[in-house]
């Protein structure tokens, strides 16, 4: 998996079709408003083509809804990927908001602050937290408060939700994809 694929993993084709019909628009009319090929709306609504974060934001504006209304509802505690998807952000956009590299964000989205062997004072300095906060994280696994606040601000959620999402990102036990 590369950094640019599946930007919006929670996209719900059925919600798009429902909101388009609710706005009394045909697929062709919506495509023209969005300046995309007529077939693109059909392919999104059938789940044949993934939608990008920018496209999702544009569709939401045209349909006068917010991006989470065009995505699957949460059925479990959210992960950082879920929160990024609901905010309609690409990994690169969220990394830029956090002033980190996309590779670092990928680690965070899997519940890890650093690479294996990257810990202690060096990691604390790299991610901008105190050594005390890093020690606490290494003992407890809890996200340092400073990082919870940064994530919350970037995702426009509460620090508690950001910290919980980091924790649930770790507990999903996903394999870390490789960068393209």
C-alpha positions in Angstrom: 0.0 0.0 0.0 1.4 3.4 -0.9 0.7 6.7 0.9 -1.7 7.9 -1.8 -4.0 4.9 -2.1 -7.3 4.6 -0.2 -7.2 8.2 1.0 -10.8 7.8 2.2 -11.2 4.2 3.3 -14.6 4.9 4.9 -16.2 6.3 1.7 -19.8 4.9 1.4 -21.0 4.7 -2.2 -24.6 4.2 -1.1 -24.5 7.4 1.0 -23.3 9.3 -2.1 -26.2 8.0 -4.2 -28.7 8.8 -1.4 -27.5 12.3 -0.9 -27.3 13.0 -4.7 -30.9 11.9 -5.1 -31.9 13.9 -2.0 -30.4 17.0 -3.7 -32.6 16.1 -6.8 -29.5 15.6 -9.0 -28.9 13.1 -11.7 -25.4 11.5 -12.0 -24.9 13.6 -15.1 -25.9 16.8 -13.4 -23.6 16.2 -10.4 -20.8 15.3 -12.8 -21.2 18.6 -14.7 -21.3 20.6 -11.4 -18.1 18.9 -10.3 -16.5 19.2 -13.8 -15.8 15.5 -14.0 -16.7 12.8 -16.6 -20.3 11.7 -16.3 -19.1 8.1 -15.8 -17.1 9.0 -12.7 -20.2 9.5 -10.5 -21.5 6.1 -11.6 -18.2 4.5 -10.8 -18.1 6.1 -7.3 -21.7 5.1 -6.6 -21.0 1.5 -7.6 -17.8 1.4 -5.5 -15.7 0.7 -8.7 -13.4 3.7 -8.3 -12.0 5.1 -5.0 -12.6 8.7 -4.3 -9.8 11.1 -3.3 -10.0 13.4 -0.3 -10.2 16.4 -2.5 -13.0 14.9 -4.6 -14.9 14.0 -1.4 -14.7 17.5 -0.1 -15.8 18.9 -3.5 -18.8 16.4 -3.7 -19.8 17.2 -0.1 -19.8 21.0 -0.9 -22.0 20.4 -4.0 -24.4 18.2 -2.1 -24.4 20.6 0.9 -23.3 17.9 3.4 -20.2 17.3 5.5 -17.7 14.7 4.4 -18.6 12.2 7.3 -22.2 12.0 5.8 -20.7 10.4 2.7 -18.8 7.8 4.7 -19.6 4.6 6.6 -20.7 5.1 10.2 -18.3 4.0 12.9 -19.2 0.6 14.4 -16.1 0.4 16.6 -13.9 2.8 18.4 -12.1 4.9 15.7 -8.5 4.6 14.7 -6.4 7.5 13.5 -7.1 6.3 9.9 -10.8 6.5 10.7 -10.5 10.1 12.0 -8.3 11.1 9.1 -10.9 9.6 6.7 -13.8 11.3 8.4 -11.9 14.6 8.2 -11.5 14.0 4.5 -7.7 14.4 4.6 -5.0 12.6 2.7 -2.1 11.2 4.7 0.1 14.0 3.2 -2.3 16.7 4.2 -2.6 15.4 7.8 1.2 15.0 8.0 1.6 18.6 6.8 -0.8 19.8 9.5 1.2 17.9 12.1 4.5 19.1 10.7 5.8 15.6 10.4 6.8 13.4 7.4 4.1 11.1 5.9 6.3 8.1 7.0 6.0 9.2 10.6 2.2 9.6 10.2 2.0 6.0 8.9 3.7 4.8 12.1 1.3 6.8 14.2 -1.7 5.4 12.2 -0.5 2.0 13.3 -0.2 3.0 17.0 3.6 3.5 17.0 5.4 6.7 17.7 8.7 5.6 16.2 10.5 2.9 14.3 11.7 -0.2 16.1 14.8 0.9 18.1 13.8 4.5 18.0 13.0 5.6 21.5 14.0 7.7 24.5 15.5 11.2 24.2 16.1 11.0 20.5 12.5 10.1 19.7 11.3 12.7 22.2 13.3 15.4 20.4 12.2 14.1 16.9 8.5 14.3 17.7 8.6 17.3 19.9 7.7 16.0 23.3 9.6 16.1 26.6 11.7 13.2 27.7 9.4 12.7 30.7 6.4 12.4 28.4 8.3 9.9 26.3 9.3 7.9 29.4 5.6 7.8 30.5 4.6 6.6 27.0 7.2 3.9 27.0 6.0 2.7 30.5 2.3 2.9 29.9 1.7 3.0 26.1 -0.4 6.1 26.5 0.0 8.9 23.9 1.9 11.9 25.3 -0.6 14.7 26.0 1.3 17.1 23.8 0.9 14.8 20.8 -2.8 14.2 21.7 -3.3 17.9 21.6 -1.5 18.2 18.2 -3.5 15.4 16.7 -6.7 16.8 18.1 -6.0 20.2 16.6 -5.1 18.7 13.2 -8.1 16.4 13.1 -10.5 18.9 14.7 -11.5 16.4 17.5 -10.9 16.4 21.2 -7.5 15.4 22.7 -9.2 12.4 24.4 -10.6 11.1 21.2 -7.2 11.6 19.4 -5.5 9.7 22.2 -8.1 6.9 22.2 -7.8 6.6 18.4 -4.0 6.2 18.7 -4.6 3.5 21.2 -7.1 1.7 19.0 -4.8 2.1 16.0 -2.3 -0.1 17.9 -4.9 -2.6 19.0 -6.2 -3.2 15.4 -2.9 -5.2 14.9 -2.5 -4.2 11.3 0.6 -4.9 9.3 2.5 -1.7 8.5 2.3 -1.1 4.7 5.4 -0.1 2.8 5.8 3.3 1.2 5.8 3.5 -2.5 
